[in-house]
Amino acid sequence: MSDIEERAKILATYIIETKSTVRATAKKFNISKSTVHKDISERLEKVNPSLASEAKKVLEINKAERHIRGGMATKRKYSHNNKAS
């Protein structure tokens, strides 16, 4: 097994265990978001389809909820600024 395939397994396990987003995973492992996405959606599919499927489920949930997280971040940003006024 190549290092890239091993990395794909590690990334998928991390995403599943922590419910992490692509962005957070990329930051944690110091790689690009596109690398995380490619590892999970393409490379891992060939090596371990069941692990890839589980990781994709977590990423789909994160994708569906991203507008909520974005709204919460905006709310925190502006509520913090209002307290200083």
RATAUR-V600282 format. One record per backbone hydrogen bond with DSSP energy under -0.5 kcal/mol. NH is the residue of the N-H (numbers start at 1). CO is the residue of the C=O. E is the energy in kcal/mol with one decimal. If there is no record, write none. Layout:
NH|CO|E  NH|CO|E
//
This chain:
6|2|-2.0  7|3|-2.6  8|4|-2.2  9|5|-1.7  10|6|-2.2  11|7|-2.9  12|8|-2.3  13|9|-2.5  14|10|-2.4  15|11|-2.7  16|12|-2.5  17|13|-2.6  18|14|-2.4  19|15|-1.6  20|15|-0.6  25|21|-2.4  26|22|-2.7  27|23|-2.2  28|24|-2.4  29|25|-2.3  30|26|-0.6  30|27|-0.6  31|26|-2.2  36|32|-1.9  37|33|-2.6  38|34|-2.6  39|35|-2.8  40|36|-2.3  41|37|-3.0  42|38|-2.2  43|38|-1.8  44|39|-2.8  46|42|-0.9  46|43|-0.7  47|43|-1.1  48|44|-3.4  52|48|-2.3  53|49|-2.3  54|50|-2.0  55|51|-2.4  56|52|-2.5  57|53|-1.9  58|54|-1.6  59|55|-2.3  60|56|-2.5  61|57|-2.0  62|58|-2.5  63|59|-2.4  64|60|-2.3  65|61|-1.6  66|62|-0.7  66|63|-0.6  68|65|-0.9  69|65|-1.9  70|66|-2.5  71|67|-1.9  72|68|-2.4  73|69|-2.3  74|70|-2.1  75|71|-2.3  76|72|-2.6  77|73|-2.4  78|74|-2.3  79|75|-2.6  80|76|-2.0  81|77|-1.4  82|78|-1.8  83|79|-1.2  84|80|-0.8  85|81|-0.6  85|82|-0.7
//
